[in-house]
Amino acid sequence: MFLTNHEDCFIDISTAQLSALLAIADLGTFDAAARHLHVTPSAVSQRIRALESAVGQVLVQRSSPCVPTPAGERLVGVARQTQLLLSELSDTAADDLPTALPVAVNADSLATWFRPVLDELGTWDGVALRLFVEDQAYSGDLLRRGEALAAVSSDPRPVQGCRVERLGTMRYVPAASPAFAERWRRSRGMDWAGMPVVVFNEKDDIQHTILRRHRVERPPVVHRVPTSADFHESVRRGLGWAAIPEPQLLPDVDAGRLVVLSRRDHVDVELMWQRWRLDSPLLSRLTDAVQAAAASGLRR
């Protein structure tokens, strides 16, 4: 049984109830949670009702998909920490399930320097990686909600309950296909106000950062390509120009598939590693793997 202090009282909560809450938060339905936990949906429902009775608040919004309420989100964070620590007390995870390792990583990192971390994690037994692909400026929200144990972030300010370590710098350089660059080249440089631009999604501000340097607020054509590999490929094929991460750009420049539009207009993004302050060997091991990959793949 797990005891937690709530309004100067101690509330008796079981690990089975916490596991049910986490499964619903991760999978979105009572049925999926039941399959994951190898119990019946009725058992999951009973555990959630008992948990809600214990804390005196509704913890799960019964919608499609099911999502934690604000009170539920706070308990999800506690539950995830508890599950990790309990799993490390024994040789096997609670309920004979693998230890979940939820991590938030931005798409560009996942496509480049972070890949050796996946190589390392593939050799670990009893660990289930759960990746959230989120912009580095927004990954802190996943930590605050308790959905992730660690995150690649651009925010140097630690989320409450977390510690921050610097990883390095990802440099973005404006580039385009040779034919596209030739089409939009002018005597004094590029036609920044006229060129179509490719963005990753609505949160992607790197291209607009470069455009503002050239006093361009609203480009005439903005293409949206929301996957890292396809974003890169769309620029190769001449759909528009974009700021490409250096690890992806340099091999293409050497092969003649892309050309740099302006080296002085690069954008440097400082990347941080935020992780919960837990005395967890698994989180420490993950941090070591991330730091090693960053040392090889990022500017220091």
C-alpha positions as CSV (number, residue, x, y, z in Angstrom):
1,M,0.0,0.0,0.0
2,F,1.1,3.6,-0.7
3,L,0.5,6.4,1.7
4,T,0.4,10.0,0.6
5,N,-0.2,13.2,2.6
6,H,-3.3,15.1,1.5
7,E,-4.7,18.1,3.4
8,D,-2.9,17.0,6.6
9,C,-4.4,13.5,6.3
10,F,-2.9,10.2,5.2
11,I,-4.7,8.4,2.4
12,D,-4.3,4.7,1.8
13,I,-3.7,4.1,-1.9
14,S,-2.7,0.8,-3.5
15,T,-0.1,0.3,-6.3
16,A,-2.8,-1.4,-8.3
17,Q,-5.0,1.7,-8.2
18,L,-2.0,3.9,-9.3
19,S,-1.2,1.4,-12.1
20,A,-4.8,1.6,-13.3
21,L,-4.7,5.4,-13.4
22,L,-1.4,5.4,-15.3
23,A,-2.7,2.9,-17.9
24,I,-5.8,5.0,-18.5
25,A,-3.7,8.2,-18.8
26,D,-1.3,6.5,-21.3
27,L,-3.8,4.5,-23.3
28,G,-7.0,6.5,-23.2
29,T,-9.7,3.9,-22.5
30,F,-10.6,1.5,-19.7
31,D,-10.6,-1.4,-22.1
32,A,-7.1,-0.7,-23.3
33,A,-5.9,-0.2,-19.7
34,A,-7.5,-3.6,-18.8
35,R,-5.7,-5.4,-21.6
36,H,-2.4,-3.8,-20.6
37,L,-2.8,-4.8,-17.0
38,H,-4.2,-8.3,-17.8
39,V,-7.4,-7.7,-15.8
40,T,-11.0,-7.0,-16.7
41,P,-12.4,-3.6,-17.5
42,S,-14.6,-4.0,-14.5
43,A,-11.5,-4.4,-12.3
44,V,-10.0,-1.2,-13.7
45,S,-13.2,0.7,-13.1
46,Q,-13.3,-0.5,-9.5
47,R,-9.8,0.5,-8.9
48,I,-10.4,4.0,-10.3
49,R,-13.6,4.4,-8.3
50,A,-11.8,3.4,-5.1
51,L,-8.9,5.8,-5.9
52,E,-11.4,8.6,-6.5
53,S,-13.2,7.8,-3.2
54,A,-9.9,7.8,-1.3
55,V,-8.8,11.2,-2.6
56,G,-12.3,12.7,-2.7
57,Q,-12.0,14.0,-6.3
58,V,-12.8,12.9,-9.8
59,L,-9.5,11.8,-11.4
60,V,-10.6,10.6,-14.8
61,Q,-12.8,12.4,-17.3
62,R,-14.9,9.6,-18.9
63,S,-14.7,10.9,-22.5
64,S,-13.3,9.5,-25.7
65,P,-10.4,9.2,-25.1
66,C,-10.4,9.2,-21.3
67,V,-8.1,11.9,-19.9
68,P,-7.0,12.8,-16.3
69,T,-8.7,15.7,-14.7
70,P,-6.4,18.5,-13.3
71,A,-6.5,16.6,-10.0
72,G,-5.8,13.4,-11.9
73,E,-2.8,14.9,-13.7
74,R,-1.2,15.8,-10.3
75,L,-1.7,12.2,-9.1
76,V,-0.3,10.8,-12.4
77,G,3.0,12.5,-11.7
78,V,3.2,11.0,-8.2
79,A,2.1,7.6,-9.6
80,R,4.7,7.6,-12.3
81,Q,7.5,8.4,-9.9
82,T,6.2,5.7,-7.5
83,Q,5.9,3.1,-10.1
84,L,9.5,3.7,-11.3
85,L,10.9,3.6,-7.8
86,L,9.0,0.4,-6.8
87,S,10.0,-1.3,-10.0
88,E,13.7,-0.7,-9.1
89,L,13.3,-2.2,-5.7
90,S,12.9,-5.7,-7.2
91,D,14.4,-7.5,-10.2
92,T,11.1,-7.4,-12.0
93,A,8.7,-4.5,-12.5
94,A,5.4,-4.3,-10.6
95,D,2.7,-6.6,-11.9
96,D,5.4,-8.4,-14.0
97,L,5.2,-5.5,-16.5
98,P,8.2,-3.7,-18.0
99,T,9.2,-0.4,-16.4
100,A,7.7,2.4,-18.4
101,L,10.2,5.1,-19.4
102,P,8.3,8.1,-20.8
103,V,10.6,10.6,-22.4
104,A,9.8,13.8,-24.5
105,V,12.1,14.5,-27.4
106,N,11.8,17.0,-30.3
107,A,11.5,15.6,-33.8
108,D,14.8,17.1,-35.0
109,S,16.8,15.6,-32.1
110,L,15.0,12.2,-32.6
111,A,16.0,12.2,-36.3
112,T,19.7,13.1,-35.6
113,W,21.8,13.1,-32.4
114,F,19.4,11.2,-30.1
115,R,19.5,8.0,-32.2
116,P,22.4,6.4,-30.3
117,V,20.2,6.6,-27.2
118,L,17.8,4.3,-28.9
119,D,20.7,1.9,-29.7
120,E,21.6,1.9,-26.0
121,L,18.0,1.4,-24.8
122,G,17.6,-1.5,-27.1
123,T,20.1,-3.5,-24.9
124,W,18.2,-2.9,-21.7
125,D,15.9,-5.6,-20.3
126,G,12.6,-4.9,-18.7
127,V,12.3,-1.3,-19.9
128,A,9.5,0.0,-22.2
129,L,10.4,3.4,-23.8
130,R,7.5,5.7,-24.4
131,L,8.4,8.6,-26.6
132,F,6.6,11.9,-26.8
133,V,7.6,13.8,-29.9
134,E,7.2,17.4,-28.8
135,D,8.8,20.8,-29.7
136,Q,11.7,21.5,-27.3
137,A,10.0,24.7,-26.2
138,Y,6.9,22.9,-25.1
139,S,8.2,19.6,-23.6
140,G,8.2,21.1,-20.1
141,D,4.4,20.9,-20.1
142,L,4.7,17.1,-20.3
143,L,7.0,17.1,-17.2
144,R,4.6,19.4,-15.3
145,R,1.6,17.1,-16.0
146,G,3.6,14.0,-15.0
147,E,3.4,12.4,-18.4
148,A,7.2,12.3,-18.9
149,L,10.0,11.5,-16.6
150,A,12.6,13.4,-18.6
151,A,12.6,15.7,-21.6
152,V,14.9,17.4,-24.2
153,S,14.0,21.0,-23.6
154,S,15.2,24.5,-24.7
155,D,14.1,26.0,-21.4
156,P,17.0,26.5,-18.9
157,R,14.6,27.0,-16.0
158,P,13.9,23.8,-14.2
159,V,10.4,22.6,-14.0
160,Q,9.4,22.2,-10.4
161,G,10.7,19.0,-9.0
162,C,13.2,18.6,-11.9
163,R,16.9,19.2,-12.5
164,V,18.4,20.7,-15.7
165,E,21.7,19.8,-17.5
166,R,23.0,21.5,-20.6
167,L,23.3,19.2,-23.6
168,G,24.7,21.4,-26.4
169,T,23.6,23.5,-29.4
170,M,21.6,22.5,-32.4
171,R,22.4,24.8,-35.3
172,Y,19.8,25.4,-38.0
173,V,20.9,26.8,-41.4
174,P,18.6,28.1,-44.1
175,A,18.9,25.9,-47.2
176,A,17.1,24.8,-50.4
177,S,17.6,22.7,-53.4
178,P,20.0,24.0,-56.0
179,A,17.3,24.6,-58.5
180,F,15.1,26.4,-56.0
181,A,17.9,28.6,-54.9
182,E,18.8,29.6,-58.5
183,R,15.2,30.4,-59.2
184,W,14.9,32.8,-56.2
185,R,18.4,34.3,-56.3
186,R,18.6,38.0,-56.8
187,S,21.7,40.2,-57.4
188,R,22.0,41.1,-53.7
189,G,21.0,37.7,-52.3
190,M,17.8,35.7,-52.0
191,D,14.3,37.0,-52.5
192,W,13.3,36.3,-48.8
193,A,9.9,38.1,-49.3
194,G,8.9,36.0,-52.2
195,M,10.3,32.5,-51.6
196,P,7.9,29.8,-50.4
197,V,8.9,28.4,-47.0
198,V,8.4,25.1,-45.3
199,V,7.5,24.8,-41.6
200,F,7.2,21.8,-39.4
201,N,4.0,22.8,-37.6
202,E,2.4,25.8,-36.0
203,K,4.9,25.8,-33.2
204,D,7.9,26.0,-35.6
205,D,9.2,29.6,-35.4
206,I,12.7,29.1,-36.7
207,Q,12.0,30.0,-40.3
208,H,10.1,33.1,-39.2
209,T,13.0,34.1,-37.0
210,I,15.2,34.2,-40.1
211,L,12.5,36.1,-42.1
212,R,12.2,38.8,-39.4
213,R,15.9,39.5,-39.8
214,H,15.1,40.3,-43.4
215,R,12.1,42.4,-42.3
216,V,9.6,39.8,-43.7
217,E,6.6,39.2,-41.5
218,R,4.3,37.2,-43.8
219,P,5.7,35.1,-46.6
220,P,3.3,34.5,-49.5
221,V,3.4,30.7,-49.3
222,V,3.9,28.6,-46.2
223,H,4.0,24.8,-46.6
224,R,3.4,22.7,-43.5
225,V,5.1,19.2,-43.4
226,P,4.9,17.8,-39.9
227,T,7.3,14.9,-39.9
228,S,11.1,15.3,-39.7
229,A,12.0,13.0,-42.5
230,D,9.4,14.4,-44.9
231,F,10.1,18.0,-43.9
232,H,13.8,17.4,-44.9
233,E,12.8,15.6,-48.1
234,S,10.3,18.3,-49.1
235,V,13.1,20.9,-49.1
236,R,15.4,18.5,-51.1
237,R,12.6,18.3,-53.7
238,G,12.2,22.1,-54.0
239,L,8.9,22.6,-52.3
240,G,10.4,25.6,-50.4
241,W,13.3,26.7,-48.3
242,A,13.7,25.9,-44.6
243,A,16.2,26.0,-41.8
244,I,17.7,22.5,-41.7
245,P,19.6,21.0,-38.6
246,E,23.3,20.8,-39.3
247,P,23.6,17.0,-38.8
248,Q,21.0,16.6,-41.7
249,L,22.3,19.5,-43.8
250,L,26.0,18.9,-44.1
251,P,25.9,15.5,-45.9
252,D,23.4,17.0,-48.4
253,V,25.6,20.0,-49.0
254,D,28.5,17.7,-49.7
255,A,26.4,15.6,-52.1
256,G,25.0,18.7,-53.9
257,R,21.4,17.9,-52.9
258,L,21.1,21.2,-50.9
259,V,22.8,24.6,-50.9
260,V,23.1,27.0,-48.0
261,L,21.1,30.3,-48.6
262,S,22.9,32.4,-46.0
263,R,25.4,31.1,-43.4
264,R,25.1,34.2,-41.3
265,D,21.4,33.6,-40.8
266,H,21.8,30.4,-38.8
267,V,19.7,29.9,-35.7
268,D,21.3,28.3,-32.6
269,V,19.0,26.4,-30.2
270,E,20.4,25.5,-26.8
271,L,19.2,22.1,-25.7
272,M,18.8,21.1,-22.1
273,W,18.0,17.8,-20.4
274,Q,15.3,18.0,-17.7
275,R,14.6,15.0,-15.5
276,W,12.7,14.5,-12.3
277,R,14.7,14.7,-9.1
278,L,14.5,11.0,-8.2
279,D,17.1,8.8,-6.8
280,S,16.6,6.4,-9.7
281,P,19.4,4.3,-11.2
282,L,17.3,3.9,-14.4
283,L,16.9,7.7,-14.9
284,S,20.6,8.2,-14.1
285,R,21.5,5.5,-16.7
286,L,19.3,7.2,-19.3
287,T,20.9,10.6,-18.5
288,D,24.4,9.2,-19.1
289,A,23.3,7.8,-22.5
290,V,21.7,11.1,-23.5
291,Q,24.8,13.1,-22.4
292,A,27.1,10.8,-24.4
293,A,24.9,11.1,-27.5
294,A,24.7,14.9,-27.2
295,A,28.5,15.1,-26.8
296,S,28.9,13.4,-30.1
297,G,26.1,15.0,-32.1
298,L,25.6,18.6,-30.8
299,R,27.8,21.7,-30.8
300,R,29.3,22.1,-27.4
